[in-house]
Amino acid sequence: MDSINAALDTSGSAKKLTIRKPSSLDGMALNQLVSECPPLDPNSAYCNLLQCHHFNETAAAAFEGEKMVGFISGYILPAAPNTLFVWQIAVHSSARGCGLAGRMLEAILEREALAGVSFIQTTISPGNEASQAVFRKLANKRDTHIRSEMLFGKDTHFNGAHDDELLFTVGPF
Ligand SMILES: CC(C)(COP(=O)(O)OP(=O)(O)OC[C@H]1O[C@@H](n2cnc3c(N)ncnc32)[C@H](O)[C@@H]1OP(=O)(O)O)[C@@H](O)C(=O)NCCC(=O)NCCS
């Protein structure tokens, strides 16, 4: 378990956050957190359980006390074992702007099981500046490259019902 001080509470003192691998018991808290973090697409409770259970090695959950305030879900690309694909990042509005998303990414990358990972990929909508900042900062910190290209198009893939999703690639580490 990783422990960090981040975010200031209303009295101005640092809140203590802990980061750990999730378990299946965290599935419903993840479901709730995602519902409170637009523009993230909600997933079924069953999908969130699988993210926490089968994919816990490539996920991180952050807590303030008992309350989940951050989560990263991801998996290793089946066709590219050196690439971690980040599915979703959610940080509760009460914990934003303190680098928690980047800290959770680092917590995943530091794991023994991911020693072979040298790239991170994710998709981000063009207008999501906060999310793009997270991956730019990771690239800067690791002194590596970041590039983006179209992956899923609004009309081509979503029948106009969802923004474009650009594929961002960070690496090599
Ligand atoms: C995107 C998100 C995960 C970033 O998490 P975070 O832990 O706040 O990340 P950071 O602290 O590194 O801040 C990232 C950027 O958010 C913006 N930001 C700063 N303070 C903020 C605040 N209080 N509230 C919202 N955004 C803030 C800044 O642009 C910052 O970039 P900068 O540090 O270069 O100025 C979080 O904003 C979130 O959950 N958003 C809603 C869901 C979402 O869009 N997920 C990503 C989908 S691809």
The ligand as a Gaussian input file, in Angstrom:
#p B3LYP/6-31G(d) Opt

LIG

0 1
 C       -8.734000      13.710000     -15.556000
 C       -8.571000      13.421000     -14.059000
 C       -8.480000      11.917000     -13.878000
 C       -7.278000      14.090000     -13.580000
 O       -7.009000      13.663000     -12.244000
 P       -6.151000      14.561000     -11.222000
 O       -5.657000      13.668000     -10.156000
 O       -6.935000      15.752000     -10.824000
 O       -4.921000      15.004000     -12.163000
 P       -3.858000      16.172000     -11.910000
 O       -3.870000      16.595000     -10.470000
 O       -2.588000      15.713000     -12.527000
 O       -4.438000      17.399000     -12.748000
 C       -4.579000      17.273000     -14.138000
 C       -5.114000      18.562000     -14.692000
 O       -6.415000      18.818000     -14.144000
 C       -6.641000      20.241000     -14.118000
 N       -6.974000      20.616000     -12.713000
 C       -6.186000      21.173000     -11.776000
 N       -6.876000      21.373000     -10.653000
 C       -8.110000      20.919000     -10.861000
 C       -9.280000      20.847000     -10.073000
 N       -9.302000      21.273000      -8.820000
 N      -10.386000      20.302000     -10.625000
 C      -10.373000      19.855000     -11.889000
 N       -9.295000      19.902000     -12.693000
 C       -8.180000      20.422000     -12.177000
 C       -5.370000      20.894000     -14.585000
 O       -5.496000      21.119000     -15.963000
 C       -4.326000      19.832000     -14.322000
 O       -3.209000      19.953000     -15.163000
 P       -1.907000      20.776000     -14.637000
 O       -1.444000      20.102000     -13.386000
 O       -0.939000      20.626000     -15.772000
 O       -2.380000      22.169000     -14.391000
 C       -9.762000      14.004000     -13.240000
 O       -9.901000      15.364000     -13.568000
 C      -11.091000      13.292000     -13.520000
 O      -11.400000      12.267000     -12.926000
 N      -11.900000      13.837000     -14.450000
 C      -13.203000      13.268000     -14.786000
 C      -13.091000      11.940000     -15.482000
 C      -12.163000      11.963000     -16.673000
 O      -12.212000      12.862000     -17.514000
 N      -11.280000      10.930000     -16.738000
 C      -10.344000      10.756000     -17.808000
 C      -11.039000      10.230000     -19.019000
 S       -9.920000       9.848000     -20.318000

